[in-house]
Each structure stands twice: as C-alpha cells, then as structure tokens.
Amino acid sequence: MTTRSWRSRARRALTAVGTTAVLAAGLLAGTATTSQAATQGPCDIYAAGSTPCVAAHSTTRALYGAYGGPLYQVRRASDGATRDIGLLSAGGYADAAAQDSFCAGTGCVITVIYDQSGKGNHLTQAPGGGAAGGPDNLANAFEAPVTVAGHRAYGVYVAPGTGYRNNRTNGIATGDQPEGMYAIFDGTHFNGGCCFDYGNAETNNLDTGNGHMEALYFGDNKSWGSGSGNGPWVMADLENGLFSGVNRGFNANDPSVDNRFLTAMLKGAPNRWALRGGDARSGGLSTFYSGVRPSATGYDPMHKEGAIILGIGGDNSKWAQGTFYEGVMTQGYPSDATENAVQANITAAGYDSGSTGTGTLTPGSRISLRATTAPCCTSHYLRHNDTDSKVVISGTTSSSPAADKAGATWIVRAGLADSSCLSFESADRPGRFLHHYDYELYLDFDNGAGTFAQDATFCPTRGNSGVGTSFRSANFPAKYLRHYEYTAYIAGNGGANSWDSGASWAADTSWLVAQPWG
C-alpha cells in the first residue's frame, strides 16, 4: 500500500488417475469454445477424480456444468437494496448486465459470494479478529472487470481492509484431514501486507497456533517466507508462517509469478503437502513444492479448523490486497492428473483483461488525455508523477521516454461509485486509480475507506470550452477535472482556492481523448 493510501485511510477515519488423465487429454485436445467451457466445470473434474468440491466460489462463471444458481449478491449504495447476480445460462457465465442495470447511477459492493457446491459455504463480510477490528470492508462490485469466453464479468477486488469469511462451514477439512484447493488471482495486483489468502482458517478469528490454517497466499511478503526473485509468490499460509517449501524462509524452487491471470493450487494430507501454479490463460502447471510437512512443532499432524477466508489472514490480518476470480476447496487430496485437467479447463475458459480497444471512453479502453489550453499546454497530457502519487500534466511526444508515455496512459473503467460515469486506472500501475483528495488529484489504491469510490468517479460531459470532453466530479458536481499550473485538481469556475480561478477555466477543464501513449 502506498504511504498516501495509509494517510488517506487514517484521515478518513484448490475416479482415479486414469479417469482424470482421460479428462485432461480431452480438454487439452479441444478448443476454448463457449460450449465446451459451459459443459464441464472444475468441480465436475474433481468429482471424477474422487475429490469432490466442498466449496466453490466464483463471481465470473459456473464451476459445475449443471450449476444454474446465483454467483454472488450486490448491494447498492442509493437505497441499500440487494440483488443476486446469476448466470446467462446453467453452467455458463455471469450475467454482468444484471449488475450494471441494478447498480446504474450508484455504487455497489459485493455482499455474498455464493458456494456452488450445495453445502452452503457462502462467503460474507468478515468480522473483526485478533489482529484487526471489523467488520471488514466489502469489495467494490465494479473494480475488477474482465471477460470470460468473451462475456463481461467482474472479479472480487480486495483492497486493504476488505475481507470475507465463513466460520460455520460444512464438509471443509479439519484436523489432519486431506484437502485441495485452487484459486485464480490477478497476478499483477498484490502487496506485502498480511495476508491475501483463500482457504482453510480458524473458526474464531484468532491465531490459535501452528498448523491451524491451510490457505493459499499470494503476494510479496518476505517476513515469514519467500521464493526466488523479488516476488510475488504463491505460498501456503499454514499459520505463523508463509511456506514456499519444506520449512519457513527462503525456498529457491518457488518462483516469482506475475501472470495477469494466475492459477494457484495447494493440497495437504497427513505429512505431505504440495504447492503448484501456472498461467490461467495457457499452458500447464508447475510444481513449486511437493513433500513432507514442515518440521516445526504443530504442522505434523495439522490442526485445521475448517473456516474459509478470502482476502485476509486467519486472525483477520487485513492489510493485503489482491483480486480473486474463482476458487474451490475439495474433500481429499487431488492427484496431479486431476489438477492438470482442472488447469486445462481453466485455460479453456478464456479469461481476458476485457480491453475493448483504444482511444474511446468505453470501459476497458486505453486512452491518454490531452490538455486543450493554448498556447501553453496543447502537447501536455494528464499523467502521474514518478516520485510520488500526485497527478500532473506534462509534455509528451513520440520521443518521450517509455516511462513518461506509460505514466500518461489510463484504462477507462466503469465508475466505482456510479456505473453510468467513469473511473481511470493507471495502465502502468495496475489497481491504482485517479482520485481527488482535498481537491488535488492523486493516484492511489482503493483502500476501501471513506469516500474513495466517489472521489475516483468522474462523469463525462461536453467540453466546457466547446472542445473535447470535461469530467465532472461525481461527489462535487460543480467541480471538474482541471489542470492549474501543471497540477491536476477538481475545480469550480470561481471560488476561494487559486485553482478555482475563472481565468481559462473552460479550456483547462476540457480534454481531448487521445490514442494511448503507453
């Protein structure tokens, strides 16, 4: 998390082997068509391998070929009403249009992530715990847009302070019982905070000792374990340790991974466990570790308690960030062949970042925003600083350094607080959004606190000067995105602040939507 994010927050108060091998071969031989992805889900493959799912969570697609129920529930800010978001068809993909319609003109958060296994292991807002108070924040429903097999969908964007949990589960492994799990994460959205986890945790929101957890971790925290390179890494959170190999500390066989869509897998049984991963869009799985349990006291046998967490640690440590698209937990220790077949299903699903092209204000498009004020600034573009989180304008040309071009490139997103408006995500610093604070513009992660979603939402209007487009602040409707003395603000046409000066206000608040530099 950036320093300013902390300041802003403070201020705003995972049959037999033969059967699964056949399944894997069939999936790998096929093409990634919509019909194929919809006829068989990961949980069908796990069931064929005699390790059925006991929890199956996704906001993007069905994880069983026959599943036709809801994926998740959203709550809108305007009136507190809720709506279940289901599928376009049984075994298919999320009905994102239902969310767009229900949340139009206001913000929405994800309140429930439904369990598709039939065991009722739904994820809801996490309560407080030993490490941090609660209840935790809920994920903004629009902050992680993707496409799956060409269908628009939304992931679960976990900002620091956001977390989901179920302490009263059915069928999840306890004690030293075997289990497996996988999750698909955004491999570019992470930090070093504790702990972006998905999996098995304590039932009382406290750290109850070594071996009381078995959860997937993703991030670049080095405090309890690490792998090769600078991270991020897929590791196992077994409580009081992030394990990338047989014991805590550095384990060279666990590689840094940064796939835009990342498959992470973890499985454990009496005195053995394994960690695997791969690109969720292509290729197979690599095994990062497979062997005995850690030698430290408490990990053999394990003492798993059977709660399920997402985005937080077992004791509600909630300083991490990441994005979750789908994941399951199984009864029993899946074979490598079963997991390989699941990976083939995942790559066939067709996850994509959802870009719709360049140079337009359509969500998913990459753009640059050029100032229109003459004579000073017509070659200047809105960009973030390299040294801090401030947003400015600066001259950018074809001969500019690549870093300058990248800093002047934005990804258009549906408005975080109003889906009929827009938000702007940095193209070279994924997960960080343009937002105002004390009227000045900054680039920060959404920490889930205060009014960030509103501060990061801008409504396009006809250019105030008659040229281009102006962007009105969603929560200060008399103020528009403006450059003033090369620094970006939201500003009114006249007022006590210097950046509200009426001189050239109309031109300073009018922008040309251009092809992206980055």
C-alpha positions in Angstrom: 0.0 0.0 0.0 1.3 3.5 -0.8 2.1 5.9 2.0 -0.6 8.2 0.9 -3.1 5.4 1.0 -2.3 4.9 4.7 -2.6 8.6 5.2 -5.9 8.8 3.4 -7.2 5.9 5.4 -6.2 7.5 8.6 -7.6 10.7 7.7 -11.0 9.4 6.7 -11.2 7.7 9.8 -7.8 -25.8 -4.9 -12.1 -41.7 -10.2 -8.8 -42.5 -10.2 -5.8 -41.2 -12.0 -6.7 -43.0 -15.3 -10.1 -41.3 -15.4 -8.8 -37.8 -14.8 -6.0 -38.3 -17.3 -8.6 -39.0 -19.9 -10.4 -35.9 -18.9 -7.3 -33.9 -19.2 -6.5 -35.2 -22.6 -10.0 -34.5 -23.8 -9.8 -30.9 -22.5 -6.4 -30.2 -23.9 -7.3 -31.5 -27.3 -10.4 -29.3 -27.6 -10.7 -25.7 -28.4 -11.6 -22.9 -25.9 -15.2 -22.5 -27.1 -18.1 -21.2 -25.1 -20.0 -24.5 -25.4 -17.1 -26.6 -24.1 -16.4 -24.3 -21.2 -20.1 -24.5 -20.2 -20.5 -28.3 -20.4 -18.0 -29.2 -17.7 -16.6 -27.3 -14.8 -13.6 -27.7 -12.5 -15.8 -29.3 -9.8 -17.0 -32.0 -12.3 -13.4 -32.8 -12.9 -12.6 -33.0 -9.2 -15.6 -35.2 -8.6 -14.4 -37.6 -11.4 -11.1 -37.8 -9.5 -12.9 -38.8 -6.3 -12.0 -35.5 -4.6 -15.3 -33.6 -4.8 -15.6 -29.9 -4.2 -17.0 -28.9 -0.8 -16.8 -25.2 -1.5 -16.9 -23.5 -4.9 -16.8 -19.7 -5.2 -16.8 -17.5 -8.4 -18.1 -14.2 -9.5 -17.4 -14.9 -13.1 -18.7 -18.4 -14.1 -20.3 -21.6 -13.1 -17.9 -24.2 -11.6 -20.2 -27.1 -12.4 -21.6 -27.8 -15.8 -25.1 -28.1 -14.4 -25.0 -25.2 -11.9 -27.7 -22.6 -12.5 -27.9 -20.7 -9.2 -26.6 -17.3 -8.2 -22.9 -16.5 -8.2 -22.9 -13.5 -5.8 -25.0 -10.8 -4.3 -24.5 -7.0 -4.6 -25.9 -4.1 -2.5 -26.3 -0.7 -4.0 -25.5 2.5 -2.1 -28.5 4.5 -3.1 -31.1 2.6 -1.1 -29.4 -0.5 0.4 -31.3 -2.9 -1.8 -29.6 -6.2 -2.8 -29.7 -8.4 -5.8 -28.4 -11.8 -6.6 -26.3 -11.9 -9.8 -26.7 -15.2 -11.6 -25.7 -16.8 -14.9 -26.6 -16.2 -18.5 -27.4 -19.9 -18.7 -26.8 -23.0 -16.5 -23.1 -23.9 -16.5 -22.2 -20.6 -18.1 -21.0 -17.1 -17.3 -22.0 -14.3 -15.0 -24.9 -12.0 -16.1 -22.9 -8.9 -15.7 -25.6 -6.8 -17.4 -27.9 -7.5 -14.4 -25.3 -5.9 -12.1 -24.8 -3.0 -14.5 -28.6 -2.4 -14.6 -29.2 -2.8 -10.9 -26.3 -0.5 -9.9 -26.8 2.1 -12.6 -26.3 5.6 -11.2 -25.0 4.5 -7.9 -22.2 2.3 -6.3 -22.4 -1.4 -5.4 -20.5 -3.7 -3.1 -20.3 -7.5 -3.1 -22.1 -8.7 0.0 -22.2 -12.5 -0.6 -20.1 -14.9 -2.7 -22.3 -18.0 -3.0 -21.0 -21.5 -2.6 -21.9 -23.6 -5.7 -21.2 -27.0 -4.1 -24.5 -27.2 -2.4 -23.0 -27.3 1.1 -23.9 -23.7 1.9 -20.3 -22.5 2.4 -21.1 -18.9 1.3 -18.6 -16.1 2.0 -19.9 -12.9 3.6 -18.4 -9.9 5.3 -15.6 -10.9 7.7 -16.0 -9.8 11.4 -13.1 -8.4 13.5 -10.4 -10.7 14.8 -7.3 -10.8 16.9 -5.2 -8.8 14.5 -7.7 -6.1 13.5 -11.2 -5.0 14.2 -14.1 -5.3 12.0 -16.4 -5.9 10.3 -14.2 -5.7 7.3 -15.0 -3.7 4.2 -16.8 -5.2 1.2 -15.4 -5.3 -2.3 -16.5 -2.7 -4.8 -18.5 -4.6 -7.4 -17.1 -2.7 -10.4 -13.4 -2.6 -9.6 -12.2 -5.9 -11.3 -13.8 -6.1 -14.7 -12.8 -9.0 -17.0 -14.1 -11.1 -19.8 -14.5 -14.8 -19.8 -15.0 -16.5 -23.2 -15.9 -13.0 -24.4 -18.6 -12.4 -21.7 -18.2 -9.4 -19.4 -17.8 -10.3 -15.7 -16.4 -8.8 -12.5 -13.9 -10.3 -10.1 -13.5 -9.6 -6.3 -11.2 -6.6 -5.9 -9.7 -6.8 -2.3 -8.3 -3.5 -1.1 -6.6 -3.3 2.2 -9.3 -3.6 4.9 -11.5 -5.8 2.7 -12.3 -9.4 3.7 -14.8 -12.3 3.5 -15.2 -15.3 5.8 -17.4 -18.2 6.9 -16.7 -19.7 10.3 -19.5 -22.2 10.3 -18.9 -24.4 7.3 -20.0 -27.9 6.1 -17.6 -30.5 4.8 -14.3 -28.5 5.0 -11.3 -30.4 6.2 -10.5 -30.3 9.9 -7.6 -31.6 11.9 -5.2 -33.6 9.6 -7.9 -34.5 7.0 -6.8 -34.2 3.4 -7.9 -31.4 1.2 -7.1 -29.5 -2.0 -7.8 -26.0 -3.3 -7.2 -23.7 -6.2 -7.8 -20.0 -6.9 -7.4 -17.7 -9.9 -5.9 -14.4 -8.9 -4.8 -11.3 -10.7 -1.0 -11.8 -10.7 -0.4 -8.1 -11.1 -2.4 -6.9 -8.0 -0.6 -7.6 -4.7 1.4 -6.1 -1.9 3.5 -7.2 1.0 0.7 -6.8 3.6 -0.6 -9.7 5.6 -2.4 -11.6 4.2 -4.2 -12.1 0.8 -5.4 -15.7 1.5 -8.0 -18.1 0.2 -8.6 -21.3 2.1 -8.9 -23.0 5.4 -8.6 -21.0 8.6 -9.5 -20.7 12.3 -13.2 -20.6 13.3 -12.8 -17.9 16.0 -10.9 -15.2 14.0 -7.8 -15.7 16.2 -4.3 -17.1 15.7 -4.7 -20.4 17.5 -1.2 -21.7 16.7 0.9 -23.5 14.1 -0.9 -25.7 11.7 -4.4 -24.3 12.3 -4.6 -22.9 8.8 -4.1 -24.2 5.2 -4.7 -21.5 2.8 -3.3 -20.1 -0.5 -1.3 -16.9 -0.1 -0.3 -14.5 -2.9 1.9 -11.5 -2.5 5.5 -10.4 -1.9 5.6 -10.5 1.9 9.1 -11.8 3.0 8.5 -11.8 6.7 7.7 -15.5 7.1 8.9 -17.0 3.8 9.8 -16.2 0.2 10.9 -17.7 -3.1 13.3 -16.8 -5.9 13.4 -13.3 -7.3 11.6 -10.4 -5.9 8.1 -11.9 -5.9 5.2 -12.1 -5.8 5.0 -15.7 -4.9 2.3 -18.3 -4.4 2.8 -19.7 -0.9 0.9 -21.7 1.8 -0.3 -19.9 4.9 -0.2 -22.6 7.5 -0.4 -20.1 10.3 2.6 -18.4 11.8 4.4 -18.9 8.6 4.1 -18.4 4.8 5.6 -21.6 3.4 7.2 -21.8 -0.1 8.9 -25.1 0.6 9.5 -27.6 3.3 10.2 -25.0 6.0 9.9 -21.3 6.6 12.3 -18.9 5.0 13.8 -18.8 1.5 13.0 -21.6 -0.9 14.6 -21.2 -4.3 12.2 -23.6 -6.1 9.2 -21.3 -5.6 9.4 -18.8 -8.5 8.2 -15.2 -8.8 5.0 -15.2 -10.8 3.2 -12.3 -12.3 0.7 -13.8 -14.8 -2.2 -11.4 -15.4 -4.4 -14.4 -14.6 -2.7 -16.8 -12.2 -3.7 -20.3 -11.2 -2.6 -21.2 -7.7 -3.0 -24.7 -6.2 -2.4 -26.1 -2.7 -3.1 -29.5 -1.3 -2.4 -31.2 2.0 -2.7 -34.7 3.6 -1.0 -36.4 6.7 2.7 -35.5 6.5 2.6 -34.3 2.9 1.6 -31.2 1.0 2.2 -29.6 -2.4 2.1 -26.1 -4.0 1.5 -25.7 -7.7 0.8 -22.9 -10.2 0.6 -21.7 -13.7 -0.8 -19.2 -16.2 -4.6 -19.3 -16.1 -4.7 -18.5 -19.8 -2.4 -21.0 -21.3 -0.1 -24.0 -20.6 0.1 -26.4 -17.7 1.0 -26.4 -14.0 4.5 -26.3 -12.4 5.1 -27.9 -9.1 6.8 -25.5 -6.7 6.9 -27.9 -3.8 5.8 -31.5 -3.1 7.0 -33.3 0.0 6.7 -33.6 3.8 5.1 -31.2 6.2 7.3 -28.6 7.9 9.4 -29.9 10.8 8.5 -27.2 13.2 6.1 -28.2 16.0 2.4 -28.1 15.2 2.5 -28.8 11.4 2.5 -32.6 11.5 -0.2 -33.5 12.3 -2.1 -30.4 11.2 -4.8 -28.9 13.3 -7.1 -27.3 10.6 -10.3 -25.8 11.9 -12.4 -25.6 8.7 -13.4 -21.9 8.4 -13.0 -20.3 4.9 -11.3 -16.9 4.4 -10.8 -14.6 1.4 -8.5 -11.6 1.3 -7.4 -11.8 5.0 -5.4 -13.9 7.4 -6.8 -16.3 9.9 -6.8 -13.7 12.7 -8.3 -11.1 10.4 -5.0 -9.5 9.4 -6.3 -7.3 6.6 -3.5 -5.2 5.2 -3.1 -7.1 2.0 -4.6 -6.5 -1.5 -5.4 -8.7 -4.4 -8.1 -9.8 -6.9 -10.0 -13.1 -6.8 -12.0 -14.5 -9.7 -12.8 -18.1 -8.7 -11.7 -20.9 -6.4 -12.7 -24.2 -4.8 -11.9 -26.4 -1.9 -12.0 -30.2 -2.1 -12.6 -33.2 0.1 -9.5 -35.4 -0.2 -6.0 -34.9 -1.7 -6.4 -34.4 -5.5 -4.0 -36.2 -7.9 -1.7 -34.2 -10.1 -3.7 -35.6 -13.1 -6.9 -34.2 -11.7 -5.3 -30.8 -11.1 -3.8 -30.9 -14.6 -7.3 -31.5 -16.0 -8.7 -28.6 -13.9 -5.9 -26.3 -15.3 -6.9 -27.3 -18.8 -10.5 -26.4 -18.0 -9.3 -23.0 -16.6 -7.3 -22.2 -19.7 -10.2 -23.1 -21.9 -12.5 -20.8 -20.1 -10.9 -17.8 -21.8 -10.1 -15.2 -19.2 -9.1 -11.9 -20.6 -8.5 -8.4 -19.2 -11.5 -7.1 -21.0 -9.9 -4.4 -23.1 -12.3 -3.0 -25.8 -9.6 -1.2 -27.8 -8.0 2.2 -27.5 -8.9 5.9 -27.7 -12.5 5.9 -26.5 -14.3 6.4 -23.3 -15.7 2.8 -23.4 -14.8 0.9 -20.2 -11.8 -1.3 -20.9 -10.3 1.1 -23.5 -6.8 2.6 -23.0 -6.5 6.3 -23.5 -4.4 9.4 -22.9 -6.0 12.7 -22.0 -4.5 15.8 -23.8 -5.0 19.3 -22.5 -6.5 21.8 -24.8 -5.4 25.1 -23.2 -3.4 27.2 -25.7 -0.7 28.2 -26.1 0.8 26.6 -23.0 -0.4 23.1 -22.9 -1.7 21.5 -26.1 1.1 19.0 -26.1 0.6 18.2 -22.5 -1.1 15.0 -21.2 -2.5 14.0 -17.8 -0.1 11.7 -16.1 1.1 10.6 -12.6 4.4 11.6 -11.1 7.2 9.0 -11.0 8.4 10.1 -7.5 5.0 10.4 -5.6 1.3 9.8 -6.1 0.5 13.3 -7.4 -1.2 13.8 -10.8 0.1 16.5 -13.2 0.2 17.4 -16.9 3.5 17.3 -18.8 4.7 17.4 -22.4 4.6 14.0 -24.0 5.7 13.3 -27.6 6.8 10.3 -29.7 10.4 10.8 -28.5 9.5 10.9 -24.8 10.9 8.1 -22.5 8.8 5.0 -22.3 8.2 5.6 -18.6 6.7 9.0 -19.4 4.4 7.5 -22.0 3.3 4.8 -19.7 2.5 7.3 -16.9 0.3 9.2 -19.3 -1.8 6.2 -20.2 -5.1 5.3 -18.5 -7.6 2.4 -18.5 -11.2 3.5 -18.6 -13.3 1.8 -16.0 -17.0 2.0 -15.1 -17.3 4.5 -12.3 -16.5 3.0 -9.0 -19.4 4.9 -7.3 -21.7 5.3 -10.3 -21.6 2.9 -13.2 -23.0 5.5 -15.6 -19.9 7.5 -15.1 -16.2 6.6 -15.3 -13.1 5.9 -13.3 -9.5 5.9 -14.6 -7.0 3.2 -13.6 -3.3 3.7 -14.3 -2.1 1.5 -17.1 1.4 1.0 -15.7 0.4 0.9 -12.1 -2.5 -1.6 -12.1 -5.0 -1.2 -9.3 -4.3 2.4 -8.7 -7.0 5.0 -9.6 -7.1 8.7 -10.3 -8.9 10.3 -7.3 -9.2 13.6 -5.6 -8.2 14.4 -2.0 -8.5 17.9 -0.7 -9.4 18.8 -4.3 -6.0 17.8 -5.6 -5.6 14.7 -7.9 -3.6 11.7 -6.8 -3.0 8.1 -7.9 -3.8 5.5 -5.2 -5.1 2.1 -4.5 -8.7 1.9 -3.3 -8.3 1.1 0.4 -12.0 0.7 0.9 -12.2 3.5 3.3 -14.1 6.7 3.4 -15.3 8.2 0.1 -12.6 6.8 -2.2 -15.0 5.3 -4.7 -16.9 8.6 -5.1 -13.6 10.6 -5.2 -12.4 8.3 -8.0 -15.6 8.7 -10.1 -16.0 11.3 -12.9 -18.9 11.9 -15.2 -18.0 12.9 -18.8 -19.8 16.0 -20.3 -19.4 18.1 -23.4 -16.2 20.1 -23.1 -16.8 23.3 -21.1 -14.9 25.3 -23.8 -16.9 23.7 -26.6 -14.0 21.4 -27.4 -13.4 17.8 -26.3 -14.8 16.4 -23.0 -15.0 17.6 -19.5 -15.1 15.4 -16.5 -17.4 16.4 -13.6 -16.6 15.1 -10.1 -19.3 12.6 -9.0 -19.4 13.9 -5.4 -18.6 17.6 -6.1 -20.9 18.2 -9.2 -19.9 21.8 -9.6 -16.2 20.9 -9.9 -14.4 19.4 -12.9 -11.0 17.8 -13.6 -8.7 20.7 -14.2 -5.0 21.4 -14.7 -3.8 24.5 -13.0 -0.1 25.5 -13.0 0.6 22.0 -14.4 -1.0 20.2 -11.4 -4.4 18.4 -11.5 -7.3 19.4 -9.4 -11.1 19.3 -9.3 -12.1 22.9 -9.6 -15.1 25.1 -9.8 -15.5 28.2 -12.1 -14.6 30.7 -9.5 -14.0 30.3 -5.8 -11.7 30.9 -2.9 -9.0 28.5 -4.0 -6.4 29.5 -6.5 -7.2 26.5 -8.8 -10.8 27.7 -8.9 -9.7 30.8 -10.9 -12.1 31.7 -13.7 -9.2 32.6 -16.0 -9.0 29.9 -18.7 -11.2 27.6 -16.6 -13.2 26.4 -19.5 -10.2 25.4 -21.5 -8.3 24.0 -18.5 -11.3 21.7 -17.8 -11.7 20.5 -21.4 -9.7 17.4 -22.6 -9.2 15.6 -25.8 -9.5 11.8 -25.5 -6.4 10.5 -27.5 -4.8 7.3 -28.5 -2.8 5.9 -25.6 0.9 6.7 -25.4 1.7 3.6 -23.4 
